[in-house]
Amino acid sequence: MVPDAFRWIAGVFGLALVIVTAGSLMRTLVVPRGVSSRLSVFVSRRVVRRTFLWISDRTESYAIKDRILALSAPMALVVVLIVWLLLFLLGFAMILWPLTGLSFAASLRESGSSMLTLGFAGQDSVLPTIVYFLAAVTGLIVIALQIAYLPTLYGAFNRRETLVTMLQSRAGAPAWGPEILARHNTVGLLDNLRHFYGDWEQWSADVAESHSTYPVLVWFRSPHPLRSWIVGLIAVLDSAALYQSVCPSTAPPETRLCIRMGFVCLRTIADAIKMPYDPDPFPDEPIELTYEEFLGGVHRLEAAHFPMERTPEEAWPHFKGWRVNYESIAYRLANSVVAPPGPWTGTRDHLPGMTIVPQRPTDRRPGDKRHEDIPKADASAWRA
């Protein structure tokens, strides 16, 4: 026979458990700002995310890793929902235990009956009846909030992916900053970059708001294995910084606005997921991108006959001064989400030594002779 005192102590703990779980639910699904819940963070990142990373590390193929990791964020949503329901179930059972005088197993049965509105268990006493109604309302609210949460979540995801998908024709896949400038110059569309950077400034503001309010979006992967929101943002910011560095007099003013909103976006997301960073770096502080890598990007511009006012030596300090504002956060996010390892995006702990060269369309024109020794492009060649 369990002592009554122990039952009442369990009831108090059950009440505390219900309150804590309700707080986690509110902070995650209802509060419209970057307020994190330790419970949801623990379940989604430390349990679900690490489990999928462990599974993906069993293979060396990036394509397989991408397919595995694509399931981690949606699975985290499901697991967090199940954990909330189980904690509410346990909490209400602990509350009912001293009020009904039943065994704990019977209290669990009554709690589950109420939360799932099955109606096959219940007592006529006033206090248990109140708990039954609270449990029933709680179960309905949890399910309703989760259902209402998904359209908002996937709406933000779709808005994010639209420009990321459009970027593939402008920057390759994975996206690369110098490729943006080179392609626009090759096809005579440098004037279009003004609108391009304006669109990405607005995109950065939207992502800053949505991904800080719903941090799980950070880990949602793009539908295509070589596309990524963070790699795309790095490429756009690099192209704007490169434009300002090599052609300061002709670079459109939207480049500055895009860079500013871009690193504000990254810092807002970093604050939401508790990622430390330097909020005021000096322009001459070191960056991870090497001068040799920078030269590779400049050579890509030279090959596309991009007009440049400065030599690489003159442009490098200016480029560093722009990039120091966003590089460290961008690299850590790209590593955290295991983004496709394109150029100028840092290293990946789970993709050691791997770099994927941006895929470019073959330049074919009417009247070109067929070259039998040059095979057609293979859609899966990047998997090699």
C-alpha positions in Angstrom: 0.0 0.0 0.0 1.5 3.3 -1.1 1.4 6.0 1.7 -0.9 8.9 1.2 1.9 11.4 1.8 3.9 9.8 -1.1 0.9 10.1 -3.3 0.5 13.8 -2.6 4.1 14.5 -3.1 3.8 12.8 -6.5 0.7 14.9 -7.2 2.7 18.1 -6.6 5.5 16.9 -8.9 2.8 16.0 -11.5 1.4 19.6 -11.3 4.9 21.0 -11.8 5.5 18.7 -14.7 2.2 19.9 -16.4 3.2 23.5 -15.9 6.7 23.0 -17.2 5.5 21.1 -20.3 2.8 23.8 -20.9 5.6 26.4 -20.8 7.6 24.5 -23.3 4.6 24.2 -25.6 3.9 27.9 -25.4 7.5 29.0 -25.9 7.9 26.8 -28.9 4.6 27.1 -30.8 2.8 30.3 -29.5 5.3 33.0 -28.5 6.1 34.9 -31.7 9.8 35.5 -31.0 13.1 33.6 -30.6 12.3 32.2 -27.2 13.8 28.7 -26.8 12.5 25.9 -24.8 15.1 23.7 -23.1 12.8 20.7 -23.4 12.2 21.0 -27.2 15.9 21.9 -27.8 17.1 18.8 -25.9 14.7 16.5 -27.7 15.1 17.9 -31.2 18.8 18.7 -31.2 20.5 16.6 -28.6 18.5 13.4 -29.1 16.9 13.4 -32.6 19.5 15.4 -34.4 22.5 13.6 -32.9 20.9 10.2 -33.7 20.5 11.1 -37.3 24.0 12.4 -37.5 25.3 9.2 -36.0 23.4 7.2 -38.6 24.6 9.4 -41.5 28.2 9.0 -40.3 28.0 5.3 -41.1 28.2 6.2 -44.8 30.7 8.2 -46.8 28.3 9.1 -49.7 27.1 12.7 -49.5 24.0 11.8 -51.4 23.0 9.2 -48.8 23.9 11.5 -45.9 21.6 14.1 -47.4 18.7 11.7 -47.7 19.2 10.6 -44.1 19.6 14.1 -42.7 16.6 15.4 -44.6 14.4 13.3 -42.3 15.9 14.7 -39.0 14.0 18.0 -38.8 10.6 16.6 -39.7 11.2 13.7 -37.3 12.2 16.2 -34.5 8.7 17.8 -34.9 7.0 14.4 -34.4 9.2 13.3 -31.5 8.7 16.6 -29.7 4.9 16.3 -30.1 5.0 12.8 -28.7 7.2 13.9 -25.7 4.8 16.7 -24.9 1.8 14.3 -24.9 3.6 11.7 -22.8 4.7 14.3 -20.3 1.2 15.7 -20.0 -0.1 12.1 -19.7 2.3 11.4 -16.9 1.7 14.7 -15.2 -2.1 14.4 -15.1 -1.8 10.7 -13.9 0.4 11.9 -11.0 -2.2 14.6 -10.1 -5.0 12.1 -10.3 -3.2 9.5 -8.2 -3.9 11.1 -4.7 -7.3 12.5 -5.8 -8.8 9.2 -6.9 -7.2 6.7 -4.5 -6.7 4.4 -7.5 -3.4 2.6 -8.4 -0.9 4.5 -10.5 -1.6 2.3 -13.5 -5.3 3.1 -13.2 -4.5 6.8 -12.9 -2.5 6.6 -16.1 -5.5 4.9 -17.8 -7.8 7.7 -16.6 -5.3 10.4 -17.7 -5.0 8.8 -21.2 -8.7 8.4 -21.5 -9.2 12.1 -20.7 -6.4 13.5 -22.9 -7.5 11.4 -25.9 -11.2 12.2 -25.1 -12.0 8.5 -25.2 -14.4 8.8 -22.3 -14.1 5.2 -21.0 -12.7 6.1 -17.6 -13.7 8.6 -14.9 -15.1 9.2 -11.4 -17.9 11.4 -10.2 -15.8 13.3 -7.6 -15.4 17.0 -8.1 -11.6 17.4 -8.1 -10.9 14.4 -10.4 -13.6 15.6 -12.8 -11.8 19.0 -13.0 -8.6 17.3 -13.8 -10.3 15.1 -16.4 -11.6 18.3 -18.2 -8.2 20.0 -18.0 -6.5 16.9 -19.4 -9.1 16.7 -22.3 -8.6 20.4 -23.1 -4.8 20.0 -23.0 -4.8 17.1 -25.4 -7.0 19.0 -27.9 -4.9 22.2 -27.6 -1.6 20.3 -28.1 -2.8 18.6 -31.3 -4.6 21.8 -32.6 -1.5 24.0 -32.0 0.8 21.4 -33.8 -1.6 21.2 -36.7 -1.8 25.0 -37.0 2.0 25.2 -36.6 2.8 23.1 -39.6 1.3 25.4 -42.3 3.2 28.4 -40.9 6.4 26.4 -40.8 6.2 25.0 -44.3 5.0 28.4 -45.6 8.2 30.0 -44.3 10.2 27.0 -45.7 8.7 27.5 -49.2 9.4 31.3 -49.2 13.0 30.5 -48.2 13.5 27.9 -50.9 12.1 30.0 -53.8 15.1 32.3 -54.1 17.5 29.5 -53.1 16.2 27.5 -56.1 16.4 30.5 -58.4 20.0 31.0 -57.3 21.1 27.8 -58.9 21.0 29.3 -62.4 23.0 32.3 -61.2 25.5 30.8 -58.9 25.8 27.1 -59.7 25.2 24.3 -57.3 26.5 24.5 -54.6 26.3 28.3 -54.9 29.6 30.3 -55.1 29.9 34.0 -54.8 32.3 34.7 -57.7 30.2 32.6 -59.9 27.3 35.0 -59.4 29.3 38.0 -60.7 30.9 35.9 -63.5 27.7 34.6 -64.9 25.9 37.9 -64.8 28.8 39.6 -66.7 29.0 36.7 -69.2 25.3 37.2 -70.2 25.4 41.0 -69.9 23.1 41.3 -66.9 25.2 43.2 -64.5 22.5 45.9 -64.3 20.1 43.2 -63.0 22.2 42.7 -59.9 20.6 45.8 -58.3 17.3 44.0 -58.1 19.0 40.7 -57.2 20.6 42.2 -54.1 17.4 44.0 -53.2 15.5 40.6 -53.3 18.1 39.0 -51.1 18.0 41.8 -48.6 14.2 41.2 -48.2 14.9 37.4 -48.2 17.4 37.9 -45.3 14.8 39.9 -43.3 12.2 37.2 -43.8 14.6 34.4 -42.9 15.8 36.3 -39.8 12.2 36.6 -38.5 11.0 33.1 -39.4 14.1 31.1 -38.4 14.5 32.9 -35.1 10.8 32.3 -34.3 10.9 28.7 -35.4 14.5 27.6 -35.1 13.8 24.1 -36.3 13.7 25.6 -39.8 17.4 26.1 -39.6 17.8 22.3 -40.0 15.3 21.8 -42.8 17.2 20.8 -45.9 16.5 22.0 -49.4 14.8 19.5 -51.8 17.9 19.3 -54.0 21.1 17.8 -52.3 23.4 20.6 -53.6 21.2 23.5 -52.6 21.2 25.0 -49.1 19.9 28.2 -47.6 23.1 28.9 -45.7 25.4 28.2 -48.7 23.2 30.4 -50.9 23.3 33.3 -48.4 27.1 32.9 -48.1 27.4 33.1 -51.9 25.2 36.2 -52.2 27.1 38.0 -49.4 30.5 37.0 -50.9 29.4 38.3 -54.3 28.3 41.6 -52.8 31.5 41.9 -50.8 33.6 41.0 -53.8 31.8 43.5 -56.0 32.4 46.2 -53.4 36.0 45.2 -53.2 37.0 45.1 -56.8 34.6 47.7 -58.3 33.8 50.2 -55.5 32.7 53.0 -57.8 30.3 50.9 -60.0 28.9 48.4 -57.4 25.3 49.2 -56.8 24.4 50.6 -53.3 22.1 47.5 -52.8 25.2 45.4 -52.2 25.9 47.3 -48.9 22.3 46.9 -47.8 22.3 43.2 -48.7 25.5 42.6 -46.7 24.2 44.5 -43.7 20.9 42.6 -43.7 22.6 39.4 -44.4 24.8 39.4 -41.3 22.0 40.8 -39.2 20.0 37.7 -40.3 22.8 35.4 -39.3 23.3 37.1 -35.9 19.5 37.0 -35.2 19.5 33.2 -35.9 22.7 32.8 -33.8 21.0 34.5 -30.9 17.9 32.2 -31.3 20.0 29.0 -31.2 22.4 30.3 -28.5 25.5 30.4 -30.9 28.2 32.7 -29.6 29.8 35.3 -32.0 31.7 38.6 -31.9 29.1 41.4 -32.4 31.7 44.0 -33.4 34.7 42.5 -35.2 37.5 44.8 -36.5 38.0 44.9 -40.3 41.5 43.7 -40.1 40.8 40.6 -37.9 41.8 37.3 -39.5 39.3 35.2 -41.5 39.4 31.5 -42.4 39.2 32.1 -46.1 42.8 32.2 -47.4 44.2 34.7 -49.9 44.9 31.8 -52.2 41.2 30.9 -52.2 40.3 34.5 -52.8 42.6 34.5 -55.8 40.8 31.6 -57.2 37.6 33.6 -57.1 39.3 36.6 -58.7 40.6 34.4 -61.5 37.0 33.2 -62.2 36.1 36.9 -62.6 39.0 37.5 -64.9 38.1 34.5 -67.1 34.6 36.0 -67.5 36.1 39.4 -68.3 34.5 41.0 -65.3 35.5 44.8 -65.1 37.8 45.4 -62.1 39.2 48.6 -60.8 41.5 47.1 -58.1 44.1 44.4 -58.3 43.7 41.3 -56.1 46.2 42.7 -53.6 44.3 46.0 -53.3 40.9 44.3 -53.1 41.8 41.7 -50.5 41.8 44.0 -47.3 38.5 45.4 -48.3 37.0 42.0 -48.9 38.3 40.8 -45.6 36.7 43.8 -43.9 33.3 42.9 -45.3 33.6 39.1 -44.8 34.7 39.3 -41.1 31.1 40.4 -40.3 29.5 37.2 -41.3 32.1 34.4 -41.9 32.3 32.9 -38.5 28.6 32.5 -38.0 28.0 31.4 -41.5 30.7 28.7 -41.3 29.4 27.4 -38.0 25.8 27.2 -39.3 27.0 25.5 -42.5 28.9 23.0 -40.4 26.0 22.5 -38.0 23.4 21.7 -40.7 25.9 19.7 -42.8 25.3 21.9 -45.8 26.8 20.9 -49.2 30.5 21.6 -49.0 30.9 24.2 -51.7 33.8 26.5 -52.1 34.2 29.4 -49.6 31.8 27.8 -47.1 34.2 26.3 -44.6 34.8 22.7 -43.4 32.3 20.1 -42.3 33.0 17.9 -39.3 30.7 15.2 -40.8 32.1 15.6 -44.4 35.9 15.6 -43.7 38.0 16.7 -46.7 35.0 16.9 -49.1 34.5 19.9 -51.4 31.9 19.8 -54.3 32.8 22.1 -57.3 29.8 24.2 -58.4 27.9 22.5 -61.3 27.8 24.7 -64.4 25.6 24.3 -67.5 27.5 23.5 -70.7 27.8 26.6 -73.0 26.2 25.3 -76.2 25.3 27.6 -79.1 23.5 27.1 -82.5 26.1 26.1 -85.1 28.5 24.5 -82.7 30.1 21.3 -84.0 29.4 18.1 -82.2 32.4 16.8 -80.3 32.1 13.1 -79.8 35.1 13.1 -77.4 33.2 15.4 -75.0 30.4 13.5 -73.4 27.1 15.1 -72.4 26.7 16.2 -68.8 25.6 13.6 -66.4 22.9 14.7 -63.9 24.5 12.5 -61.2 28.1 13.4 -61.9 28.5 15.3 -58.7 27.9 12.1 -56.7 31.3 10.7 -57.9 
